Amino acid sequence: MLRDITIGQYYPADSPLHRLDPRVKIVGTLLYMISLFLPKNLLGYGVAVIFLTSIIWLSKVPVKFIVKGLKPIVVLLMITVLFNLFLTGTGTILWSAGIFKITDEGLRTAVYMAVRLVFLIMGASLMTFTTTPNALTDGLERLLKPLGKIKVPVHEIAMMMSIALRFIPILLEETDKIMKAQIARGADLESGNIIQKAKNMVPILVPLFVSAFRRANDLATAMEARCYYGGEGRTKMKPLIYKNRDYIAYAIMILYVAAVVAAGRFVEFSIWIF
């Protein structure tokens, strides 16, 4: 399961998506997330499917690698679907048993929420797959730069997010090593009820926290040794500059959002006519 978590991982490739400015990818990802909650019909989600498929194809990231990142959210996905399926009381009742009932509105909402969650994870993962942590930090810092006028520590926020993204795969690898070491020593991490399984995690969490704090302390010492004292007066070796392809990408994102909105309006207009 730990090996299936792909958040924070970068997939090196030579694709149009990899060459885009990180600011374009951050803004595009936010617009894509917002667009998933705009359509309320199949036509709107059809536009989202076509757009996501095209972006995956352009990124040259293997589909198996992207789908692999969905495995850790299967439980969350099932809980979301069940809650929307059984707790939506409006609409025509399709099935009922005691206090549980399924309505057409609940079924529609459950399907839409499942599709939104899957598309959201896949779309957001593409940003980290096609952008290095350093580029993400620079892009986020430039986007948040206007907040610096009101004394918001923009550079420090961007640096913390970059370090967090870098530590995710490192801590996952460390957790996997600790689990294998404990199993080799005879630890039983699978049997028992929920409470017993929680207790079995203690031999894993304690060394993991110790390792995380040690790594954090080493990183802080290394940054101080290199005279790092924040972003004041710092320059960039590779400053971010928009190119023609970045403006084209912005235009494509605007057209995509407009197409999603238009798809919903078209269906509503057709229903109103007929």
C-alpha positions in Angstrom: 0.0 0.0 0.0 2.8 2.4 0.9 4.4 1.9 -2.5 1.1 2.9 -4.2 1.2 6.4 -2.8 2.6 8.6 -5.5 2.0 12.1 -4.0 5.1 14.2 -4.2 6.8 12.0 -6.7 8.3 13.5 -9.9 8.2 11.5 -13.2 11.0 12.7 -15.5 10.0 13.0 -19.1 10.4 15.3 -22.1 6.8 16.5 -22.7 5.0 19.8 -23.4 3.5 19.6 -19.9 7.0 19.2 -18.3 8.2 22.3 -20.1 5.4 24.6 -19.0 6.0 27.3 -16.4 5.2 25.9 -12.9 2.8 28.9 -12.3 0.8 27.8 -15.3 0.5 24.3 -13.9 -0.5 25.5 -10.4 -3.2 27.9 -11.7 -4.3 25.3 -14.2 -4.7 22.6 -11.5 -6.7 25.0 -9.3 -9.0 25.8 -12.3 -9.3 22.1 -13.1 -10.4 21.3 -9.5 -13.0 24.1 -9.6 -14.3 22.9 -12.9 -15.0 19.5 -11.5 -17.7 20.9 -9.2 -19.4 23.0 -11.9 -21.1 20.4 -14.1 -24.2 18.6 -12.9 -24.7 16.4 -16.0 -22.9 13.8 -18.0 -22.1 16.2 -20.9 -20.0 18.4 -18.5 -18.1 15.4 -17.2 -17.6 14.2 -20.7 -15.7 17.4 -21.4 -13.7 16.8 -18.3 -12.8 13.2 -19.4 -11.7 14.4 -22.8 -9.6 17.2 -21.3 -8.0 14.9 -18.6 -7.2 12.2 -21.2 -5.6 14.7 -23.5 -3.4 16.1 -20.7 -2.3 12.6 -19.6 -1.4 11.9 -23.2 0.6 15.1 -23.5 2.4 14.5 -20.1 3.9 11.2 -21.3 3.3 9.8 -17.8 2.2 6.2 -17.9 -1.5 5.7 -17.1 -0.6 2.8 -14.8 1.5 5.1 -12.8 -1.3 7.6 -12.4 -4.0 4.9 -11.6 -1.6 3.5 -9.0 -2.0 6.6 -7.0 -5.8 6.0 -6.7 -5.3 2.8 -4.6 -4.7 4.5 -1.3 -8.0 6.5 -1.6 -10.2 3.5 -2.3 -11.5 3.4 1.3 -12.2 7.2 1.3 -13.9 6.8 -2.1 -16.1 4.0 -0.8 -17.1 5.9 2.4 -17.9 9.0 0.2 -20.1 6.9 -2.1 -21.9 5.1 0.7 -22.6 8.3 2.6 -24.1 10.1 -0.4 -25.9 6.9 -1.5 -27.8 6.3 1.8 -27.9 9.7 3.4 -29.6 11.6 0.5 -33.3 11.6 1.2 -34.6 13.6 -1.7 -35.8 12.1 -5.0 -37.7 8.9 -6.0 -37.0 5.9 -3.8 -35.4 3.1 -5.7 -34.7 0.7 -2.9 -35.4 0.6 0.9 -34.7 -1.7 3.8 -35.5 -0.4 7.3 -33.8 2.9 7.9 -31.7 2.5 4.7 -33.0 3.7 1.4 -31.6 4.6 -2.0 -33.0 7.4 -4.1 -32.4 8.4 -7.7 -30.9 11.7 -6.4 -28.7 9.9 -3.9 -27.5 7.5 -6.7 -26.7 10.4 -9.0 -24.9 12.4 -6.2 -22.8 9.3 -5.3 -21.7 8.7 -8.8 -20.9 12.4 -9.4 -18.9 12.6 -6.1 -16.9 9.4 -7.0 -16.1 10.8 -10.4 -15.1 14.1 -9.0 -12.8 12.5 -6.4 -11.1 10.3 -8.9 -10.6 13.0 -11.5 -9.4 15.4 -8.8 -6.7 13.0 -7.6 -5.6 12.2 -11.1 -5.4 15.8 -12.2 -3.6 17.0 -9.0 -1.1 14.2 -9.3 -0.1 15.3 -12.8 1.1 18.6 -11.3 3.7 16.8 -9.1 4.5 14.2 -11.7 5.5 16.9 -14.3 7.0 19.5 -11.9 10.1 19.2 -9.7 9.8 20.3 -6.1 12.1 23.3 -6.7 10.0 24.5 -9.6 6.9 24.1 -7.5 8.4 26.2 -4.8 9.5 28.9 -7.2 6.1 29.0 -8.9 4.2 29.1 -5.6 6.4 31.9 -4.3 5.9 34.0 -7.4 2.1 33.5 -7.3 2.0 34.5 -3.6 4.4 37.4 -4.0 1.7 40.1 -3.8 0.8 38.9 -0.3 4.3 39.9 0.8 3.1 43.5 0.8 0.9 42.7 3.8 3.8 41.0 5.6 2.9 37.5 4.8 6.1 35.3 4.8 5.6 34.0 1.3 9.1 32.6 0.8 8.9 30.6 4.1 5.5 29.2 3.2 6.7 28.1 -0.2 9.8 26.6 1.4 7.8 24.6 4.0 5.5 23.2 1.3 8.5 22.2 -0.8 10.1 20.5 2.1 6.9 18.7 2.9 6.6 17.4 -0.7 10.2 16.2 -0.6 9.7 14.4 2.8 6.6 12.5 1.7 8.4 9.9 -0.4 11.3 9.8 2.0 9.0 9.1 5.0 7.0 6.5 3.0 10.2 4.7 2.2 11.4 4.9 5.8 8.0 3.5 7.0 8.3 0.6 4.6 11.8 -0.2 5.9 10.7 -0.1 9.5 7.6 -2.3 8.8 9.8 -4.9 7.1 12.3 -4.8 10.0 9.6 -5.3 12.6 8.0 -8.2 10.6 11.5 -9.8 10.3 11.7 -9.6 14.2 8.4 -11.4 14.5 5.9 -8.5 14.8 2.3 -9.3 13.8 0.9 -6.2 12.2 -2.2 -7.7 10.5 -4.1 -9.9 13.0 -6.5 -8.7 15.7 -9.2 -6.1 15.9 -9.0 -2.4 15.2 -7.7 -1.6 18.7 -5.0 -4.4 18.5 -3.9 -3.2 15.1 -3.6 0.3 16.4 -1.4 -1.0 19.3 0.7 -2.9 16.7 1.5 0.4 15.0 3.3 1.8 18.0 6.6 -0.1 17.2 6.4 1.6 13.7 5.4 5.1 14.7 8.0 5.6 17.5 11.1 4.9 15.3 9.4 6.8 12.4 8.9 9.9 14.5 12.5 9.7 15.8 13.8 9.3 12.3 11.7 12.3 11.0 12.9 14.6 13.8 16.5 13.5 13.2 16.1 14.3 9.5 14.5 17.6 10.3 17.3 18.5 12.6 20.0 17.6 10.1 18.2 19.6 7.4 18.0 22.7 9.7 21.7 22.3 10.5 22.6 22.1 6.9 20.5 25.1 6.0 22.2 27.2 8.8 25.6 26.0 7.7 24.9 27.3 4.2 23.8 30.7 5.7 20.2 30.4 4.9 18.1 33.0 6.7 14.9 33.3 4.7 14.1 34.8 1.3 15.2 38.4 2.0 17.6 39.5 -0.7 17.8 36.1 -2.3 18.1 35.8 -6.1 17.2 33.0 -8.5 19.6 31.1 -10.7 16.8 30.4 -13.1 14.1 33.1 -12.9 10.6 32.2 -14.1 9.7 33.9 -17.4 6.5 33.3 -19.3 6.9 32.0 -22.8 4.4 31.7 -25.7 3.5 28.1 -24.8 2.5 29.3 -21.3 0.1 31.9 -22.7 -1.3 29.2 -25.0 -1.8 26.9 -22.0 -3.7 29.6 -20.1 -5.9 30.1 -23.1 -6.6 26.4 -23.3 -7.6 26.3 -19.6 -10.0 29.2 -20.0 -11.6 27.5 -23.0 -11.9 24.3 -21.1 -13.6 25.9 -18.1 -15.9 27.8 -20.6 -16.7 24.5 -22.3 -17.6 22.8 -19.0 -19.9 25.7 -18.1 -21.4 25.8 -21.6 -22.1 22.1 -21.5 -24.2 22.5 -18.3 -26.0 25.5 -19.7 -26.7 23.7 -22.9 -28.4 20.8 -21.1 -30.4 23.1 -19.0 -31.5 25.1 -22.1 -32.5 21.9 -23.9 -34.6 20.7 -20.9 -36.3 24.1 -20.7 -37.2 24.0 -24.4 -38.6 20.5 -24.4 
